[in-house]
C-alpha cells in the first residue's frame, strides 16, 4: 500500500489530497504548519493554516495572500484526504497536520515543543499510524532546564546590569522567542523592554492576538545618544557585530536559544551569557511525543534525525528519516530556528 506522503522537489506531498506541506517552492495548494520563513513561503496559489497564526502569515506572505484559516481540530477535505490541524506548541498558530485516507492516519508535526508557553496553545498529541517528527535537538545531551529557572537567571542578569549601569542586550529569534520572553517577563515584572526594529511588527501581531507581554519601546523611537544603561534590549541574532550595537556602550551581550546549552556555542556567538530557552522539543520531549502518538512508524526530519531514528530502532520501533523511507527525492523539508 503506498505511503500517504512522498518527497518531491517542492517538499512533502500528499498524492491523495494533491497538496504540499510547508512547500519550498510555489505550488497550487499548500498546508502550512506555522509562520517561520523556512515553512511559510510566498507564491503558492492557495494556503490552509491554523486560524491563530493568520496575523503572522499576513506579515510573512503579504496582506491579501490566499490563506484560509482553519480552527484547531476542524476537519476539511482536500481531494480524497481528510485533513485537520492540531496545536504544536511551537509559536502562535503553529500546527501539526493530521491526514486521514481510507482509515490510515499520518501526522506531520512541523516544529513543536512540550514546555509550557504563555504565547500559544500547548502541544496536543495526535494519535496516528505514522508520525513525521522534527529532530532539531534529537541528541540525549539536549535536556531543557525549567523555564522558571531560566527566567530567574535572566532577571538576575538584568538586575546586575542595572547595578553595573550597563545595557543588557539579549539576542533572540524575531518570531516566537522574542514574544515568549516578553510574555514570561510579564508574569514577573512591568518594566519596559526596548526592541530592535525587526522585532516590532511581530510583537504587535502577538499583541493584536491578545497575548499579554511587558510594555515595549522601539529603539528607533529613542533619540540618538540616549543612555541605555540598565535597560533590557531585545534584538535578532543578525544584529550581532553590526553598527547598530554601538548605540549600547559597554553592553552585556547575551543569547536566548536551545543552542546555548553547549558552552562551545556561546563562545562561537561571542556572548557573555547564554540562556537555554528553546521553542523546540528536547530529547525527552521528542521521545515522549513519539510514544504519545502511538505510531507504529516514525520518520524524523531535520537535525539529528538519523541518531534518534537509530535509538528508536533499538527500542523495536520502525524509525527512519524521510529521505531513507519515502518515495521521491528532495532535500529534507523540515526546518529550524532554535
C-alpha positions as CSV (number, residue, x, y, z in Angstrom):
1,X,0.0,0.0,0.0
2,X,1.6,3.4,-1.0
3,X,2.6,5.9,1.6
4,X,0.3,8.9,2.3
5,X,3.2,11.3,1.8
6,X,6.1,11.3,-0.6
7,X,9.1,13.6,-1.1
8,X,9.2,15.8,-4.1
9,X,11.5,18.7,-5.1
10,X,8.9,21.1,-3.6
11,X,8.8,19.1,-0.3
12,X,6.4,16.8,1.4
13,X,3.5,16.0,-0.9
14,X,0.2,14.1,-0.3
15,X,-1.0,12.5,-3.6
16,X,-4.5,11.6,-2.3
17,X,-5.1,15.2,-1.4
18,X,-3.0,16.9,-4.1
19,X,-1.3,19.3,-1.6
20,X,2.1,20.0,-0.1
21,X,3.0,20.7,3.5
22,X,5.3,23.7,4.0
23,X,6.5,23.6,0.4
24,X,9.9,25.0,-0.5
25,X,8.6,26.3,-3.9
26,X,5.3,27.7,-5.1
27,X,2.6,25.0,-5.5
28,X,-1.1,25.0,-6.3
29,X,-2.2,24.0,-2.7
30,X,-0.1,24.3,0.5
31,X,-0.9,23.4,4.1
32,X,1.3,25.4,6.5
33,X,2.4,24.3,9.9
34,X,3.4,27.8,11.1
35,X,4.8,31.2,10.0
36,X,8.6,30.8,10.2
37,X,10.3,31.7,6.9
38,X,11.6,28.1,6.3
39,X,8.0,26.8,6.5
40,X,5.8,29.7,5.0
41,X,6.9,30.9,1.6
42,X,5.1,33.2,-0.7
43,X,4.0,32.3,-4.2
44,X,1.6,29.4,-3.8
45,X,-1.9,29.7,-5.3
46,X,-3.7,28.7,-2.1
47,X,-2.9,28.1,1.6
48,X,-4.5,26.5,4.6
49,X,-3.3,27.3,8.1
50,X,-4.4,27.4,11.7
51,X,-6.5,30.5,12.4
52,X,-4.5,31.8,15.4
53,X,-1.5,32.2,13.1
54,X,-3.2,34.2,10.3
55,X,-1.7,37.5,11.5
56,X,1.8,36.1,11.3
57,X,1.2,34.7,7.8
58,X,-0.2,38.1,6.6
59,X,3.1,39.6,7.7
60,X,5.2,36.8,6.2
61,X,3.3,36.3,2.9
62,X,1.8,39.7,2.4
63,X,-1.6,41.1,3.1
64,X,-4.2,39.7,0.8
65,X,-2.4,36.3,0.3
66,X,-4.9,33.5,-0.3
67,X,-4.8,31.9,3.1
68,X,-7.8,30.1,4.6
69,X,-7.9,29.9,8.4
70,X,-8.9,26.7,10.0
71,X,-9.8,26.1,13.6
72,X,-7.8,23.6,15.6
73,X,-9.4,20.2,15.3
74,X,-11.7,21.3,12.4
75,X,-11.7,18.7,9.6
76,X,-11.7,19.7,6.0
77,X,-11.4,17.8,2.7
78,X,-8.6,18.1,0.2
79,X,-9.2,15.6,-2.6
80,X,-9.5,12.1,-1.0
81,X,-7.7,13.2,2.2
82,X,-9.4,14.4,5.4
83,X,-7.1,17.0,7.0
84,X,-7.1,18.7,10.3
85,X,-4.7,20.9,12.2
86,X,-3.7,20.4,15.9
87,X,-1.6,22.6,18.3
88,X,2.1,22.1,18.1
89,X,3.1,24.4,21.0
90,X,6.0,25.9,18.9
91,X,4.8,29.5,18.2
92,X,1.5,31.3,17.9
93,X,-0.7,29.4,15.4
94,X,1.7,26.5,15.0
95,X,0.1,23.3,14.0
96,X,0.6,19.6,13.4
97,X,-1.1,18.3,10.2
98,X,-3.3,15.2,10.6
99,X,-4.0,13.4,7.3
100,X,-6.5,10.5,7.0
101,X,-7.0,8.4,3.9
102,X,-9.0,5.2,3.8
103,X,-8.7,4.8,7.6
104,X,-4.9,5.3,7.6
105,X,-3.7,8.3,9.6
106,X,-0.4,10.2,9.3
107,X,0.6,13.2,11.4
108,X,3.2,15.8,10.4
109,X,4.5,17.6,13.5
110,X,6.1,20.7,11.9
111,X,8.2,22.2,14.7
112,X,7.0,21.7,18.2
113,X,7.8,21.8,21.9
114,X,6.3,20.3,25.1
115,X,7.3,23.1,27.5
116,X,4.5,25.5,28.6
117,X,4.4,28.8,26.7
118,X,2.0,31.6,27.5
119,X,2.0,32.8,23.9
120,X,0.5,29.7,22.2
121,X,-1.7,26.7,22.5
122,X,0.1,23.7,24.1
123,X,1.1,20.7,22.1
124,X,-1.7,18.2,21.6
125,X,-0.7,14.5,20.9
126,X,-2.3,13.3,17.7
127,X,-2.9,9.5,17.6
128,X,-1.7,8.2,14.3
129,X,-0.2,5.2,12.4
130,X,2.8,7.2,11.1
131,X,4.3,10.2,12.8
132,X,6.6,12.6,10.9
133,X,8.6,14.4,13.6
134,X,11.2,17.2,13.6
135,X,14.5,16.3,15.3
136,X,16.3,19.7,15.7
137,X,17.6,18.8,19.2
138,X,17.5,15.0,18.9
139,X,20.5,14.0,21.0
140,X,20.4,12.9,24.7
141,X,22.5,15.9,25.7
142,X,19.6,18.3,25.0
143,X,17.5,18.4,28.1
144,X,16.0,21.8,28.9
145,X,16.0,23.4,32.3
146,X,12.7,24.6,33.7
147,X,11.5,27.8,32.1
148,X,11.1,29.5,35.5
149,X,14.7,28.8,36.3
150,X,15.8,30.4,33.0
151,X,13.7,33.5,33.6
152,X,15.0,33.8,37.2
153,X,18.5,33.7,35.8
154,X,17.7,36.3,33.1
155,X,16.1,38.7,35.6
156,X,19.2,38.3,37.8
157,X,21.4,39.2,34.8
158,X,19.3,42.2,34.0
159,X,19.4,43.4,37.7
160,X,23.2,43.0,37.7
161,X,23.3,45.2,34.5
162,X,21.2,47.8,36.3
163,X,23.7,47.8,39.2
164,X,26.7,48.0,36.8
165,X,25.0,50.6,34.7
166,X,25.3,48.5,31.5
167,X,22.8,47.9,28.8
168,X,21.5,44.3,28.8
169,X,21.3,43.3,25.1
170,X,19.6,39.9,24.5
171,X,19.7,38.3,21.1
172,X,16.7,36.1,20.3
173,X,14.7,35.0,17.2
174,X,12.2,37.5,16.0
175,X,9.2,35.2,15.8
176,X,8.3,33.1,18.8
177,X,11.3,33.6,21.1
178,X,11.1,37.3,21.5
179,X,7.3,37.2,22.2
180,X,7.8,34.3,24.6
181,X,10.4,36.2,26.5
182,X,8.2,39.3,26.8
183,X,5.3,37.2,27.9
184,X,7.3,35.3,30.5
185,X,8.7,38.6,31.8
186,X,5.1,40.0,32.1
187,X,4.4,37.3,34.7
188,X,7.1,38.8,36.9
189,X,7.7,42.5,36.1
190,X,6.2,45.5,34.4
191,X,9.4,47.1,33.3
192,X,9.6,48.3,29.7
193,X,11.8,46.5,27.2
194,X,13.4,48.1,24.2
195,X,13.1,46.4,20.8
196,X,15.2,46.3,17.6
197,X,13.1,47.4,14.7
198,X,13.0,43.9,13.2
199,X,11.1,42.6,16.3
200,X,8.5,45.3,16.5
201,X,6.0,44.2,13.8
202,X,5.7,40.6,15.0
203,X,5.4,41.7,18.7
204,X,2.5,43.9,17.6
205,X,0.9,40.9,15.8
206,X,1.0,38.9,19.1
207,X,-0.5,41.9,21.0
208,X,-3.3,42.1,18.5
209,X,-3.9,38.4,19.1
210,X,-4.4,39.1,22.8
211,X,-1.0,37.8,24.1
212,X,0.0,39.7,27.3
213,X,3.6,41.0,27.3
214,X,5.6,43.6,29.1
215,X,5.5,47.2,27.7
216,X,7.9,47.6,24.8
217,X,9.5,50.6,23.1
218,X,11.2,50.6,19.7
219,X,14.9,51.6,19.9
220,X,14.3,53.8,16.9
221,X,11.9,55.9,19.0
222,X,14.8,56.9,21.3
223,X,16.9,59.9,20.4
224,X,20.5,59.4,19.2
225,X,22.9,59.4,22.1
226,X,20.3,58.1,24.6
227,X,21.9,56.3,27.6
228,X,20.5,52.7,27.7
229,X,22.4,51.8,30.9
230,X,20.4,49.3,32.9
231,X,17.8,48.8,30.1
232,X,16.9,45.4,28.6
233,X,17.1,45.4,24.8
234,X,15.9,42.6,22.5
235,X,17.5,42.1,19.1
236,X,17.6,39.4,16.4
237,X,20.8,37.4,16.1
238,X,21.6,39.2,12.9
239,X,22.2,42.4,14.9
240,X,25.4,40.9,16.4
241,X,28.5,42.6,15.1
242,X,26.6,45.3,13.3
243,X,27.0,49.1,13.8
244,X,23.5,49.1,15.4
245,X,25.1,47.6,18.6
246,X,27.3,50.7,19.0
247,X,24.3,52.5,20.5
248,X,24.7,50.4,23.6
249,X,28.1,51.3,25.0
250,X,29.6,48.7,27.4
251,X,26.6,46.4,26.8
252,X,26.5,42.9,28.3
253,X,25.5,40.7,25.3
254,X,23.5,37.5,25.8
255,X,21.7,35.0,23.6
256,X,18.5,33.0,24.3
257,X,18.3,29.7,22.5
258,X,18.4,26.0,23.0
259,X,21.8,26.0,21.3
260,X,23.2,27.9,24.4
261,X,23.1,24.6,26.3
262,X,26.6,23.9,24.9
263,X,29.3,26.2,26.0
264,X,31.1,26.0,22.7
265,X,28.1,27.6,21.0
266,X,28.3,30.5,23.5
267,X,32.0,31.1,22.6
268,X,31.2,31.0,18.9
269,X,28.5,33.5,19.3
270,X,30.9,35.7,21.3
271,X,28.3,36.4,24.1
272,X,28.8,36.9,27.8
273,X,25.7,34.9,28.8
274,X,23.6,32.1,27.2
275,X,20.0,31.5,28.3
276,X,18.8,28.0,27.5
277,X,15.3,28.6,26.1
278,X,14.1,26.8,23.0
279,X,10.9,26.6,21.0
280,X,11.7,23.0,20.1
281,X,11.3,19.8,21.9
282,X,14.4,18.4,23.7
283,X,15.4,14.8,23.8
284,X,12.8,13.7,26.5
285,X,10.2,15.8,24.7
286,X,10.8,14.1,21.4
287,X,10.7,10.6,23.0
288,X,7.6,11.4,24.9
289,X,5.8,12.8,21.8
290,X,6.6,9.7,19.7
291,X,5.2,7.5,22.4
292,X,2.2,9.7,22.9
293,X,1.3,9.4,19.2
294,X,1.0,5.6,19.4
295,X,2.6,5.5,16.0
296,X,4.0,2.2,14.7
297,X,6.3,4.0,12.3
298,X,8.2,7.3,12.8
299,X,10.1,9.5,10.4
300,X,12.5,12.1,11.8
301,X,13.3,15.1,9.7
302,X,16.0,17.8,10.0
303,X,18.7,17.9,12.6
304,X,19.7,14.7,14.3
305,X,17.1,12.5,12.5
306,X,19.3,9.5,11.9
307,X,20.6,9.5,15.5
308,X,17.2,9.4,17.1
309,X,15.8,7.0,14.5
310,X,18.6,4.6,15.3
311,X,17.8,4.8,19.0
312,X,14.1,4.1,18.4
313,X,15.0,1.1,16.1
314,X,17.0,-0.3,19.0
315,X,13.7,0.0,21.0
316,X,11.9,-2.0,18.4
317,X,10.1,0.8,16.5
318,X,10.1,1.2,12.8
319,X,12.0,4.5,12.5
320,X,13.9,6.3,9.8
321,X,14.5,9.7,8.1
322,X,12.2,10.8,5.3
323,X,14.9,10.6,2.6
324,X,15.5,7.0,3.6
325,X,11.9,5.9,3.8
326,X,9.7,7.9,1.4
327,X,9.4,7.7,-2.4
328,X,10.8,10.5,-4.5
329,X,13.8,12.8,-4.0
330,X,14.2,16.1,-2.2
331,X,16.2,17.7,0.5
332,X,14.8,17.4,4.0
333,X,11.8,19.8,4.1
334,X,11.7,20.1,7.9
335,X,13.4,23.2,9.2
336,X,14.5,25.1,12.3
337,X,15.5,28.3,14.4
338,X,16.4,27.0,17.9
